Amino acid sequence: MRDVSTPLDMTEKKKAYARAGVDVDLGNRLKRRIQTLVRQTHGPQVLGKIGGFGGLFAPNFSGMREPILVASIDGVGTKLKIAFAMNKHDTVGADLVNHCVNDIAVLGAQPLFFLDYIGCGKLEPRIFQELLRGFSRACRFAGCALIGGETAQMPGMYRKGEYDLAGCIVGVVDRARIIDGSNIKPGDAVLGLASNGLHTNGYSLARKILFEKMRLKIGSHLPGSNITVGEELLRLHKNYQLRLAKAPSGIIKGLAHITGGGLIDNLPRILPKSCDAVINTKSWRVPPIFQILQRNGDVNPTEMYQVFNMGIGMVAIVSEGDVPRTMSILKAKRIGRTELGRGKTRLVF
């Protein structure tokens, strides 16, 4: 009987696993190739080697009296379907990082490190490298380290050429500088920061309208535009953290990242129970893509503001007296006010 521990037998086992659809050797080769991309996001806080069982991070909390860790996890939803159709994958990698960065920025946190998860049926080297380039580029821009990830090859779980993404981020904020909306009161101003299209939400409805009802193709030009459907839908999710960090401490009372749920569901997450946010929907120009979707999808106006961001990717609430300088720092527009209420969003059309 052949010894089960012989090198020959181990090679046979690897080949059998590859025949089943999981190429361990390919995965190992690709991980070695992306080390330069990953190291570009590392500073002196990152310890250990790439490819360990866990990432090591030695934080520097100097200047903070009571550092509080902030964590979040998310994905990019069916925007991935557009990446598959366009065969372009670096932007959704960056989308994932930016979405996560914004989710902790609303609490006043600065990002420390990010970890990714890629699930696929078969590992495709080019796609894997594009995704990692997107992660790396967005992490460098945000000033956070890409310290680990998981790539799971699961034959039979995904259609050919498709994959899933998730990302986890950890940041830090000094307890005294946490932004939680608790100081919001009636008479405050609601400011909106412009989005860059759909960002990462509403794609299931958008795809149904554009591809099924309007019968457009990924390479079709949007009505009245020189941009294609694919180019519009792959617009990068903005990172707002660096802009928000320029605001003086204490000036911003509340921040809301306008993702799934739109203005209707996300603003109440930071409002006191006795306060409503009254939004004047005529105070900014709604980008053409949302107008196209509403008109051709016959979507109720109120529902549009619950499914899509409608051109506002981040909301800041400040005292009336702080409006001019905050608008200048954040490059924001006044889009509403707070009034006595029940912790809801009220839209004025």
Beta strands, then each sheet from edge to edge (+ up, - down):
strand 1: 46-47
strand 2: 56-57
strand 3: 67-74
strand 4: 110-120
strand 5: 145-153
strand 6: 163-174
strand 7: 189-194
strand 8: 254-257
strand 9: 275-280
strand 10: 312-318
strand 11: 333-340
strand 12: 345-348
sheet 1: 1+ 2-
sheet 2: 3+ 6- 4+ 5+
sheet 3: 8+ 10- 7+ 11- 9+ 12+
end
